[in-house]
């Protein structure tokens, strides 16, 4: 077992931090009555996450919102469940229970509290809101909103440079852009914590959404020209850097062939 990557904690706004490195970005909201997290990385990251939180507050972690079911975002659930409440969409819970992640560990623990549309936690005078805006990366992506701080955590609806569409987990490239547009129309925010990569702003999220729609248009054109799955895969490698053995090739390309035809 190699040592996990070093995690760093960065201040985003007053009382709001994010932890980067090894897995998905964790948001940390510090209130007078406890801490609310968004995501908890892999199980192996738990001690480092707790160390980083303790560098900014002595308050205990009371709630963890899960953006989606993948192990790099929900793998730490088992370590938090004895002392914290974990909240996700119903579909994210189902996907964990049904082991939809082919490369995931079999013992990821699901959330105990679920919602279908929207839920909020109120703690120490702060609200944290979670909403399901539609399919995209999976069929259960929660976007998390910190209203007073005008900040959202997108989970992997924004991540890296090119989207991973998890069709086995109910994802959809056809719906993804609309899902992000729904989030941008619903909420007033300026700061964006993505699932992976540096903290950005609303303009950065709009660019990502536009790139998702360009990818959809490109793939749709190739498929409707009659290109084979192998030809689509090669085009995605050449134009988007989707490596031969990547999850994008395993999960996204076969699903795109079906969804965009």
RAVENPE-V28531 format. One record per run of one state. SS is the DSSP state (alpha for helix, beta for strand, coil for the rest). FROM is the first residue (numbers start at 0). TO is the last residue. Records with the same first field share a line. If there is no record, write none. Layout:
SS->FROM-TO + FROM-TO
//
This chain:
coil->0-6 + 13-14 + 20-24 + 31-32 + 38-41 + 54-59 + 65-69 + 74-75 + 81-83 + 97-111 + 115-116 + 123-124 + 132-140 + 149-149 + 153-153 + 157-157 + 159-171 + 186-189 + 193-194 + 196-198 + 224-227 + 240-245 + 259-260
beta->7-12 + 15-19 + 25-30 + 33-37 + 60-64 + 84-88 + 112-114 + 117-122 + 125-131 + 141-145 + 150-152 + 158-158 + 190-192 + 195-195 + 199-200
alpha->42-53 + 70-73 + 76-80 + 89-96 + 146-148 + 154-156 + 172-185 + 201-223 + 228-239 + 246-258
//
